[in-house]
Amino acid sequence: MSQAIATTGTPKDEIVRCDACPVLCRIRPGKAGACDRYANVDGVLTRVDPLVVTERAAQGAGVVPFLSGAEGWDGNVAAPPPATFVTGVGAGTTYPDYKPAPFIVSSVHDGVDMVTVVTEGIFSYCGVKVKIDTDRHLGPEQAAVRVNGEAIGHVTTAEYGSQMLSLGGVHHLTGGSKKEGTVTCDAMLTLCNKGAVTMQIDGGAEVVVQAGKAPIVNGTPEERMRVGCGSATIGIFAKQWLGHADEVIVVDDHITGVLTEHQAGRFLDMPLSGIRVRGRKSTPGRYFQVAEPGLGWGGTNISDPLEIIESIDPKTAWPGLRLLMVSTTGEHSGWYVLDDQLKPQPAEMPAPIRLVVDRIAENCEPSLCTVMFMAGAGGSLRAGVTENPVRLTLSVKDRLTRVTSGGAPVYVWPGGGITYMVDVTRMPDNSFGYVPTPALVAPIEFTMSREDYALLGGHMDYVIQLEEVLRGERLSRQSWRDDNPWPIARPAGETS
């Protein structure tokens, strides 16, 4: 069923030309092209990987491995057609651009005739957005992110409890050297297929990123993301510290909190401790820039928390004052008591204080890496859906057409075009491929009512029944992920 098929009657010993991408590989018998996605099988250009179809199977049903007619499957559908969705994984592409999509599938859902246009898009305009849950300083904003010495992206603005990377994009893929493009493509392909990639950030850390796994920073796996900034941590736990500590300082690279100055401490009528921390005071009890960013306490570069204490006012502080220093994850903590010279001296942490420090850690979510594939579905891909591509764009904006990637839900950005993002962990394994131009190949599906498909000028002559697809020789049947919405169903609240 691949769109790219050699001419009928081609001799078995003849080289075939693959037209699935602009590289136009010439493939000898028994060999695969440069992308390993198409091969010369008995003189016929054949998509190597099977087409992935997903089924809403019974509880506990597992993935059915590669199936073909030769292996004894008689073509009977294991589940009713509405419970089967054809993904773009293994579908093939529409290059050259004038071709209709490889599969335009008709099915029925709740009595409504539906059409799903199934293809694999070749994306030069694509990238990966990576969210890394950590307080560690990975590198300055705009710093280059490198793999094997080649720049593949940059550090972008940090978010609450997470560091963010922007990787790939057309300029790294095609705007630099051939090696830069190749390394960028390979790194993105590995990340999108849920593999691990080791990256070095200019002026920063080495980090190993893998979707759905904890990041590894300079060889150390991260365990948790912070419960909040230093100020937020003060607000959350202030009442639990009341009566057990005279001062609490929550060390944070962004906003360090000082309990007795903080609004929470004032509401609890706590007396000021006279302990002043370094940095720039924002509002009472909130300090910026107490230290440089780094891999130490609270994402700073310090290993001794007492370094951030600028002064202790003898008119306000007193001997025996009880001081807790803690990080925003609870990973670092220290208990001190002021001596007769008002100098903090380490002491054994009392049980009520240890309980709250442990509670900080308990309230931190596990540290993970999130990999979001982002791409723009351009005119050439849309031409595989309709002869008038702008109608598809408008149909997506009007929510008449649902876009999915490997069956997974996507977020379509507002504005022009069909620019979308998808969480790769919600897609089937090994959903992505590449072409050596270089560019990534990703599955994409457009689902709408048959009536709407006809109105937007769809390729109605190429519509086939779902049952016909399921009689194909190269299928991989997989169980549907229950956390993904069923693509053929209309979203809740939609009436048209």
C-alpha positions in Angstrom: 0.0 0.0 0.0 3.0 2.3 0.0 2.7 5.4 -2.2 6.2 4.8 -3.6 6.0 1.6 -5.7 8.3 0.5 -8.5 6.8 0.1 -12.0 4.8 -3.2 -12.4 6.9 -5.8 -14.2 10.3 -4.5 -13.1 12.8 -7.3 -13.4 13.9 -8.7 -10.0 17.5 -8.0 -10.6 16.9 -4.3 -11.6 17.9 -1.3 -9.6 14.8 0.7 -8.5 14.7 4.4 -7.8 13.0 5.5 -4.6 10.9 8.6 -5.0 9.8 8.9 -1.3 12.1 11.9 -0.7 14.2 14.3 -2.8 17.3 12.2 -2.4 16.0 9.7 -5.0 18.1 6.8 -4.0 18.9 4.1 -6.5 18.5 0.8 -4.6 19.9 -2.5 -5.6 18.0 -5.8 -5.1 17.8 -6.8 -1.5 19.2 -3.5 -0.3 17.6 -0.5 1.5 17.9 3.2 0.7 19.9 5.7 2.7 17.1 6.3 5.2 16.6 2.5 5.8 12.9 3.1 5.4 12.5 1.8 1.8 14.0 -1.3 0.2 14.1 -3.1 -3.1 12.1 -6.3 -2.5 12.0 -8.5 -5.6 12.1 -5.4 -7.8 9.4 -3.6 -5.9 10.0 -0.5 -3.8 8.7 -1.4 -0.4 8.2 0.4 2.9 10.4 -1.6 5.3 8.5 -1.0 8.5 5.0 -2.3 8.9 2.0 0.1 9.0 1.0 0.6 12.6 -2.7 0.3 13.4 -4.0 0.7 17.0 -7.0 -1.0 18.6 -8.9 -0.3 21.7 -8.2 -3.8 23.0 -9.4 -5.5 26.1 -7.7 -4.7 29.4 -4.2 -6.1 29.6 -3.9 -6.8 25.8 -0.4 -6.4 24.7 1.3 -5.4 21.5 0.9 -7.8 18.7 4.3 -8.2 16.9 4.8 -7.9 13.1 2.1 -9.7 11.2 1.7 -10.7 7.6 -0.4 -12.9 5.5 2.4 -15.4 5.2 2.4 -15.8 9.0 -1.1 -17.1 9.2 -3.3 -14.1 9.8 -6.4 -14.6 7.7 -7.3 -10.9 7.5 -10.2 -11.0 10.0 -10.5 -7.9 12.1 -10.0 -8.6 15.8 -12.1 -5.6 16.9 -14.9 -3.7 15.2 -13.7 -1.2 12.7 -14.6 1.9 14.8 -12.2 0.5 17.5 -9.3 0.5 15.0 -7.3 3.6 14.0 -4.7 3.7 11.3 -1.6 5.7 12.2 0.9 7.4 10.0 3.7 5.2 11.4 4.9 3.1 8.4 2.5 4.6 6.0 4.9 6.2 3.6 5.2 9.7 2.2 3.6 11.7 -0.6 6.7 13.0 -2.3 6.5 14.1 -5.1 4.0 16.6 -3.9 1.2 16.0 -6.4 0.5 12.5 -4.9 -2.5 11.9 -2.7 -1.7 10.7 0.8 -0.7 7.0 1.1 -3.9 6.1 3.0 -7.2 7.9 3.0 -9.3 5.7 5.2 -13.0 5.6 5.6 -14.7 4.3 8.8 -17.8 4.7 10.8 -18.0 6.2 14.3 -21.3 6.5 16.1 -23.2 6.3 12.8 -21.1 9.0 11.2 -19.0 8.4 8.1 -15.4 9.5 8.9 -12.3 9.9 6.9 -8.7 9.8 8.2 -5.9 10.9 5.9 -2.8 9.1 6.9 0.8 9.9 5.9 4.3 10.4 7.0 5.5 14.0 6.7 9.0 15.0 5.7 9.9 17.9 8.0 12.8 20.3 7.5 11.0 22.9 9.5 10.9 21.0 12.7 12.6 21.0 16.1 12.4 19.6 19.6 11.5 21.5 22.8 13.0 19.8 25.9 11.8 20.4 29.5 14.3 19.3 32.1 13.0 19.1 35.6 15.9 20.4 37.7 17.1 23.4 39.8 20.6 22.9 38.6 22.1 25.5 36.4 22.6 23.8 33.0 24.0 26.9 31.2 23.2 30.5 30.5 20.3 31.5 28.3 21.2 31.4 24.5 24.2 29.2 25.2 24.8 26.6 22.5 23.8 23.0 23.1 26.3 20.6 21.5 26.4 17.0 20.5 29.8 15.6 19.4 31.0 19.2 19.3 28.3 20.4 16.9 25.7 23.0 17.9 22.2 21.5 17.6 20.3 24.2 19.6 20.4 26.5 22.5 19.3 27.0 26.1 16.1 29.1 26.3 14.2 30.7 29.1 13.9 28.7 32.3 10.4 27.8 33.6 9.2 27.1 37.1 11.4 24.3 38.4 12.6 23.3 35.0 15.3 24.2 32.5 14.4 24.5 28.8 16.2 23.7 25.6 15.3 24.5 22.0 16.9 22.0 19.6 16.9 21.5 15.9 15.2 23.8 13.5 15.8 24.4 9.8 18.9 26.5 10.4 20.8 23.8 12.2 19.5 21.1 9.8 20.4 22.9 6.6 21.9 26.3 7.3 25.3 25.1 8.7 27.8 22.5 7.7 26.9 19.1 6.5 28.2 17.6 9.8 26.1 20.0 11.8 23.0 19.0 9.9 23.7 15.3 10.2 24.4 15.5 14.0 21.3 17.6 14.6 19.1 15.2 12.6 20.5 12.2 14.4 20.1 13.7 17.9 16.5 14.8 17.2 15.7 11.3 15.8 17.1 9.6 18.9 15.2 12.0 21.2 11.9 11.6 19.4 12.3 7.8 19.4 12.7 8.0 23.2 16.4 7.3 23.2 19.1 9.0 25.3 21.3 11.8 24.0 24.4 13.3 25.8 24.7 17.0 25.4 27.3 19.6 26.4 26.2 23.1 27.1 28.6 25.9 26.4 29.7 27.4 29.8 27.5 24.9 31.6 26.9 21.2 32.3 26.9 17.9 30.5 23.4 16.5 30.5 21.9 13.2 29.3 18.3 13.7 28.1 15.8 10.9 27.5 12.0 11.4 27.2 10.2 10.2 30.3 13.5 9.5 32.2 15.3 11.5 34.9 18.0 13.8 33.5 21.6 13.0 34.3 23.6 16.2 35.1 27.4 15.9 35.1 27.0 12.2 35.7 24.5 12.5 38.6 20.8 11.5 38.0 18.3 14.1 39.2 15.7 12.8 41.6 13.2 15.6 42.1 12.1 19.1 40.9 11.7 21.8 43.5 8.4 22.2 45.4 8.6 26.0 44.6 10.9 28.9 44.7 12.4 29.9 48.1 9.6 32.4 48.7 6.9 29.9 47.8 8.5 27.2 50.1 8.4 29.7 53.0 4.7 30.3 52.3 3.9 26.6 52.1 5.6 25.5 55.3 5.8 28.6 57.5 3.1 27.5 59.9 4.8 24.1 60.3 8.1 25.7 61.3 6.4 28.0 63.8 7.6 27.3 67.4 10.3 24.9 66.2 12.7 27.4 64.5 13.4 31.1 65.0 14.6 31.6 61.4 14.4 29.7 58.2 16.3 30.6 55.0 15.3 28.7 51.9 18.2 28.9 49.4 17.2 29.3 45.8 19.0 30.6 42.7 15.9 32.6 41.8 14.2 33.8 44.9 15.7 33.0 48.3 13.2 33.3 51.2 13.8 34.5 54.7 10.9 33.5 57.0 10.8 36.2 59.7 11.0 39.0 57.0 8.6 37.2 54.7 4.9 38.1 54.7 4.1 34.6 56.1 6.4 35.3 59.1 4.9 38.7 59.7 1.3 37.2 59.7 2.5 34.6 62.2 3.9 37.4 64.5 7.4 36.0 64.4 10.1 38.4 65.7 12.8 39.4 63.2 16.0 37.4 63.6 18.5 40.1 62.5 20.0 37.7 59.9 20.5 39.4 56.6 21.3 37.5 53.4 23.3 38.6 50.4 21.7 39.6 47.2 19.2 42.2 46.0 16.1 42.5 48.1 12.9 42.4 46.2 10.0 42.5 48.7 10.3 41.7 52.4 11.8 38.3 52.9 12.5 37.7 49.1 16.1 38.1 47.7 17.4 37.8 44.2 21.0 36.9 43.2 22.2 35.6 46.6 24.8 33.6 44.7 25.8 32.6 41.1 23.9 29.9 39.4 25.4 26.4 39.7 25.0 22.8 40.8 24.9 23.4 44.5 22.2 24.4 47.0 19.0 25.4 45.3 20.6 25.8 41.9 23.3 28.1 43.2 27.1 27.5 43.1 27.4 27.3 46.9 28.1 24.2 49.0 28.2 26.0 52.3 24.8 27.8 52.9 26.4 30.1 55.5 28.2 31.8 52.6 25.0 33.7 51.7 24.6 35.3 55.2 25.9 38.9 54.9 25.5 40.0 58.5 23.8 39.2 61.8 22.5 42.3 63.7 23.6 42.1 67.4 20.7 44.4 68.3 18.2 42.0 67.0 19.7 38.5 67.1 20.3 36.5 70.3 22.4 33.6 71.5 20.6 30.3 71.1 18.7 31.5 68.0 17.6 28.4 66.0 18.3 28.6 62.3 17.3 26.2 59.5 19.0 26.5 56.1 17.3 24.3 53.5 17.1 24.1 49.6 13.9 24.1 47.6 14.0 20.3 47.1 15.0 19.4 50.7 18.0 17.7 49.2 20.3 20.1 51.2 19.6 21.1 54.7 21.5 22.3 57.8 20.5 23.1 61.4 22.4 25.8 63.3 22.3 27.5 66.7 23.8 31.0 67.3 26.6 30.9 70.0 27.5 33.7 72.4 29.3 35.6 69.6 26.2 35.2 67.4 28.0 32.8 65.1 25.9 29.9 63.6 27.2 26.6 64.9 26.1 23.2 63.4 23.8 21.2 65.7 21.7 18.1 65.5 18.4 18.7 63.7 15.3 18.3 65.9 12.8 15.7 64.9 10.0 18.3 64.1 12.3 20.2 61.8 13.5 17.0 60.1 9.8 16.1 59.5 9.2 19.3 57.6 12.4 19.0 55.6 11.4 15.5 54.6 8.0 16.9 53.7 9.6 19.4 51.3 11.2 16.4 49.5 7.9 14.5 49.6 6.1 17.4 47.9 8.7 17.5 45.0 7.6 15.7 41.9 10.0 13.2 40.2 12.5 14.9 37.9 11.8 14.0 34.3 12.7 15.0 30.8 9.9 16.0 28.5 10.5 15.9 24.7 8.0 17.7 22.5 8.4 17.4 18.7 7.3 20.5 16.9 6.8 20.9 13.2 4.9 22.9 10.6 2.7 20.9 8.2 3.4 22.8 5.0 1.8 23.1 1.6 3.3 20.0 0.1 2.0 17.7 2.9 -1.4 19.4 2.7 -1.5 18.7 -1.0 -1.7 15.0 -0.2 -5.0 15.8 1.6 -6.7 18.2 -0.7 -6.1 20.0 -4.0 -6.8 23.3 -2.2 -4.4 23.2 0.8 -5.7 26.3 2.6 -9.0 24.7 3.1 -7.3 22.0 5.3 -5.7 24.7 7.4 -9.0 26.5 7.8 -10.7 23.2 8.7 -8.2 22.5 11.4 -8.6 26.1 12.8 -12.4 25.6 12.8 -12.0 22.3 14.7 -13.7 20.4 11.9 -10.5 18.4 11.4 -8.5 16.8 14.2 -4.8 16.5 13.8 -2.9 13.6 15.5 0.6 12.2 15.3 0.9 8.4 15.5 -2.6 8.6 17.0 -1.4 10.9 19.8 -3.1 14.3 20.5 -1.2 17.4 19.3 -1.4 21.0 20.2 -1.9 23.2 17.1 -0.6 26.7 17.5 -2.9 29.7 16.7 -2.1 31.8 13.7 -1.2 30.8 10.2 -0.3 27.3 9.0 -0.5 24.0 10.9 2.2 24.3 13.4 1.9 21.6 16.0 3.6 20.0 19.0 3.3 16.5 20.3 4.7 14.6 23.4 6.7 11.8 22.0 6.1 9.5 24.9 2.4 9.3 23.9 3.3 8.0 20.4 4.1 4.4 19.4 7.8 3.4 19.8 10.0 4.2 16.8 7.5 6.5 15.2 10.1 8.8 13.6 12.4 8.3 10.7 14.7 10.5 8.6 15.8 11.4 5.1 19.4 12.3 4.5 18.6 15.8 3.1 18.6 16.0 6.3 15.0 16.1 7.7 12.9 14.1 10.1 10.0 12.0 9.0 7.0 11.9 11.4 3.5 10.4 11.3 0.6 12.7 10.9 -3.1 12.0 10.6 -6.1 14.3 9.7 -9.5 13.0 10.8 -12.9 14.6 9.8 -16.3 13.6 8.6 -16.6 12.3 5.1 -18.9 15.2 4.3 -16.3 17.7 5.5 -13.6 16.0 3.6 -15.5 16.3 0.3 -16.3 20.0 1.0 -12.6 20.8 1.4 -11.8 19.3 -1.9 -10.3 16.0 -0.7 -9.1 13.2 -2.9 -12.4 11.3 -2.8 -11.3 8.9 -5.6 -8.6 7.5 -3.3 -10.8 6.9 -0.2 -10.6 3.2 0.8 -12.4 1.3 3.5 -10.8 0.5 6.8 -11.3 -3.3 6.2 -9.2 -3.0 3.0 -6.3 -1.5 5.0 -6.5 -4.3 7.6 -6.1 -6.9 4.8 -2.7 -5.6 4.1 0.3 -7.9 4.3 2.6 -5.6 6.5 0.7 -4.6 9.6 1.7 -4.1 13.2 -1.3 -4.1 15.5 -0.9 -2.3 18.8 -3.1 -1.6 21.8 -4.5 1.8 22.1 -3.2 4.1 24.9 -6.1 4.7 27.2 -4.7 8.2 28.2 -4.9 9.4 24.6 -8.4 10.6 23.3 -9.9 8.5 20.6 -9.1 10.4 17.4 -12.2 9.5 15.5 -14.6 10.8 18.2 -15.5 14.4 18.3 -14.1 16.4 21.2 -16.5 17.0 24.1 -18.8 19.9 23.4 -18.4 19.9 19.6 -21.6 19.7 17.6 -20.2 20.1 14.1 
